[in-house]
Amino acid sequence: MAEGLKTVQEVLGSGITPKILYSTDKNVLPDHEEDITLVGSKVLERMSGLKTPNKILGVFEIPKESALPTNGWVIALDGVKDPGNMGTIIRLCDWFGIAHIVCSGDTVDCYNPKVVQATMGSIGRVHIHYTDLKSFVGHFPHDSFGAVLDGAPIQDITFPKNGVLVLGSESHGISTEVKDTLHHTISIRQYGSSSTESLNVAMASAILLHELRRSQ
């Protein structure tokens, strides 16, 4: 489910098939008028998961899952449970040209409405997989890098053309079983107060992806 004109347009533009679109305005999307069911504002408000509903809500088919990646750069998420963080990471992957995200089974569902909303439509352009993360990282044919607190400073790393970057949750980090499969551990250098235990995982993702692309 996607809400708001921009998000719905982005999802439609990614080629994801709409099952039905609900709107208070039949002309809001002229190219998809036949898919729109007109509803009153009160009905749309009851459907919506937002505090302030927009004038369109779309229900889409979940895309068929593609094969797990074996080349390029891949982001792997280990136990990331916050929908907002997940959505932001998907959007960041879209921005930095990362085509695949591979998730552990306990990572939040990427089709959770809060995740979809946070992606602002990027969910249609990034392939997302759920699998045994230990097995995936261990068998990935290129180097694996895990973001931890005591790893090598990221500014000292020259990243290869292919690899997997593993990110864990803020509270638990990367699980021991996945960490044991890593070739390298990396970190973002801390300059401020030592009482700050960790960075938000989405914030860390932005820094890491920028440095990864910059070093290539």
C-alpha positions as CSV (number, residue, x, y, z in Angstrom):
1,M,0.0,0.0,0.0
2,A,1.3,3.4,-0.9
3,E,-0.1,6.8,0.0
4,G,0.2,10.3,-1.4
5,L,0.4,11.5,-5.0
6,K,4.3,11.6,-5.3
7,T,4.7,8.1,-3.7
8,V,2.0,6.6,-5.8
9,Q,3.4,8.2,-9.0
10,E,6.9,6.9,-8.2
11,V,5.6,3.4,-7.6
12,L,3.6,3.5,-10.8
13,G,6.6,4.8,-12.7
14,S,8.7,1.9,-11.5
15,G,6.4,-0.5,-13.3
16,I,4.7,-2.1,-10.3
17,T,1.1,-3.1,-11.2
18,P,-1.7,-1.3,-9.4
19,K,-4.5,-3.5,-8.1
20,I,-6.7,-0.5,-7.3
21,L,-6.3,3.2,-6.6
22,Y,-8.6,5.0,-4.2
23,S,-8.9,8.8,-4.5
24,T,-11.1,11.7,-3.7
25,D,-10.3,13.1,-7.2
26,K,-11.0,11.1,-10.3
27,N,-8.6,13.3,-12.3
28,V,-5.6,13.1,-10.0
29,L,-3.8,10.6,-12.3
30,P,-5.2,11.1,-15.9
31,D,-3.2,8.1,-17.3
32,H,-4.6,5.8,-14.7
33,E,-8.2,7.0,-14.5
34,E,-9.5,3.5,-15.2
35,D,-7.7,2.1,-12.1
36,I,-9.2,4.8,-9.7
37,T,-12.1,4.1,-7.5
38,L,-13.6,7.4,-6.3
39,V,-14.2,7.6,-2.5
40,G,-15.1,10.4,-0.1
41,S,-12.6,12.1,2.1
42,K,-13.9,10.4,5.3
43,V,-13.6,6.9,3.7
44,L,-10.1,7.6,2.5
45,E,-9.2,8.9,6.0
46,R,-10.4,5.5,7.5
47,M,-8.3,3.6,5.0
48,S,-5.2,5.7,5.6
49,G,-2.4,4.9,7.9
50,L,-1.3,8.6,8.0
51,K,-2.4,11.3,10.5
52,T,-3.1,13.6,7.6
53,P,-4.3,11.5,4.6
54,N,-3.4,12.5,1.1
55,K,-5.9,12.4,-1.7
56,I,-4.8,9.1,-3.2
57,L,-4.0,5.6,-1.8
58,G,-2.8,2.8,-4.0
59,V,-2.8,-1.0,-3.5
60,F,-0.1,-2.7,-5.6
61,E,0.9,-6.2,-6.5
62,I,4.1,-7.3,-4.7
63,P,6.8,-7.8,-7.4
64,K,8.1,-11.3,-7.9
65,E,11.4,-11.9,-6.2
66,S,14.5,-11.9,-8.4
67,A,17.5,-14.2,-8.1
68,L,20.0,-13.4,-5.3
69,P,22.8,-11.1,-6.6
70,T,26.3,-12.4,-7.2
71,N,28.0,-9.2,-8.5
72,G,28.0,-5.5,-7.9
73,W,27.6,-3.9,-4.5
74,V,24.9,-5.3,-2.2
75,I,23.6,-4.0,1.1
76,A,22.8,-6.8,3.7
77,L,20.6,-5.9,6.6
78,D,20.9,-8.0,9.8
79,G,17.9,-7.6,12.1
80,V,17.0,-4.0,11.2
81,K,13.5,-3.7,12.6
82,D,12.5,-0.1,12.4
83,P,10.3,0.7,9.4
84,G,11.6,4.3,9.1
85,N,15.2,3.1,9.0
86,M,14.4,0.4,6.5
87,G,12.6,2.8,4.2
88,T,15.4,5.3,4.4
89,I,18.0,2.7,3.6
90,I,16.0,1.6,0.5
91,R,15.9,5.2,-0.7
92,L,19.6,5.6,-0.1
93,C,20.4,2.5,-2.1
94,D,18.3,4.0,-4.9
95,W,20.3,7.2,-4.7
96,F,23.7,5.5,-4.6
97,G,22.9,3.0,-7.3
98,I,22.7,-0.1,-5.2
99,A,20.4,-2.5,-6.9
100,H,20.0,-5.2,-4.3
101,I,19.3,-5.3,-0.5
102,V,19.5,-8.8,1.1
103,C,17.8,-9.1,4.5
104,S,17.8,-11.6,7.4
105,G,14.5,-13.1,8.2
106,D,14.1,-10.9,11.3
107,T,14.4,-7.7,9.4
108,V,11.2,-5.7,9.1
109,D,8.9,-6.5,6.1
110,C,9.8,-4.1,3.3
111,Y,6.1,-3.9,2.3
112,N,5.1,-2.6,5.7
113,P,3.2,0.6,4.9
114,K,5.5,2.7,7.0
115,V,8.5,1.3,5.1
116,V,6.9,2.0,1.7
117,Q,6.0,5.5,2.8
118,A,9.6,6.2,3.9
119,T,11.0,5.0,0.6
120,M,9.0,7.7,-1.3
121,G,8.7,5.3,-4.3
122,S,12.3,3.9,-4.3
123,I,10.9,0.5,-3.3
124,G,10.0,-0.1,-6.9
125,R,13.6,0.4,-8.1
126,V,15.6,-1.7,-5.6
127,H,15.4,-5.5,-5.4
128,I,14.8,-6.7,-1.9
129,H,15.4,-10.3,-0.8
130,Y,14.9,-12.2,2.5
131,T,17.1,-15.2,3.1
132,D,19.6,-16.9,5.5
133,L,22.0,-14.0,5.8
134,K,24.9,-16.1,7.2
135,S,24.7,-18.4,4.2
136,F,24.4,-15.5,1.7
137,V,27.3,-13.5,3.1
138,G,29.5,-16.6,3.5
139,H,28.9,-17.7,-0.1
140,F,29.0,-14.3,-1.8
141,P,31.9,-14.5,-4.3
142,H,33.4,-11.2,-3.4
143,D,34.7,-9.5,-0.2
144,S,32.3,-8.8,2.6
145,F,32.5,-5.7,4.9
146,G,30.6,-5.3,8.2
147,A,30.0,-2.0,9.9
148,V,31.0,-2.3,13.6
149,L,32.2,0.1,16.3
150,D,35.8,-1.1,16.4
151,G,36.5,-1.8,12.7
152,A,39.1,-0.1,10.4
153,P,38.3,3.6,9.8
154,I,36.3,3.8,6.6
155,Q,38.4,6.7,5.2
156,D,41.4,4.3,5.1
157,I,39.5,1.7,3.0
158,T,39.7,1.4,-0.8
159,F,36.6,-0.5,-1.8
160,P,36.6,-3.0,-4.7
161,K,34.1,-2.9,-7.6
162,N,32.1,-5.8,-6.1
163,G,31.2,-6.6,-2.5
164,V,28.6,-6.8,0.2
165,L,28.2,-4.3,3.1
166,V,26.5,-5.7,6.2
167,L,24.6,-3.4,8.6
168,G,23.1,-4.5,11.9
169,S,20.6,-2.8,14.2
170,E,21.6,0.0,16.5
171,S,20.8,-2.0,19.6
172,H,22.4,-5.3,18.7
173,G,24.7,-4.7,15.8
174,I,25.6,-7.6,13.4
175,S,24.9,-11.0,14.8
176,T,27.9,-13.2,15.8
177,E,27.1,-15.8,13.2
178,V,27.1,-13.3,10.4
179,K,30.1,-11.5,11.8
180,D,32.1,-14.7,11.7
181,T,31.7,-14.8,7.9
182,L,33.0,-11.3,7.2
183,H,36.3,-10.6,5.4
184,H,36.6,-7.0,6.8
185,T,35.1,-4.9,9.6
186,I,34.9,-1.1,9.1
187,S,33.7,1.8,11.2
188,I,32.9,5.5,11.1
189,R,35.3,7.4,13.2
190,Q,33.8,9.1,16.3
191,Y,34.9,12.7,17.1
192,G,32.5,13.8,19.7
193,S,31.4,12.6,23.1
194,S,32.2,9.0,24.0
195,S,28.9,8.7,25.7
196,T,27.2,8.4,22.3
197,E,27.0,4.7,21.9
198,S,26.1,4.4,18.2
199,L,24.8,6.1,15.1
200,N,21.3,5.6,13.7
201,V,21.6,2.8,11.2
202,A,20.1,4.8,8.3
203,M,22.4,7.7,9.1
204,A,25.4,5.3,9.1
205,S,24.3,3.9,5.8
206,A,24.3,7.3,4.2
207,I,27.9,7.9,5.3
208,L,29.1,4.4,4.4
209,L,27.5,4.5,1.0
210,H,29.0,7.9,0.2
211,E,32.5,6.8,1.2
212,L,32.1,3.5,-0.7
213,R,31.2,5.3,-3.9
214,R,33.7,8.1,-3.4
215,S,36.6,5.6,-3.1
216,Q,35.9,3.8,-6.4
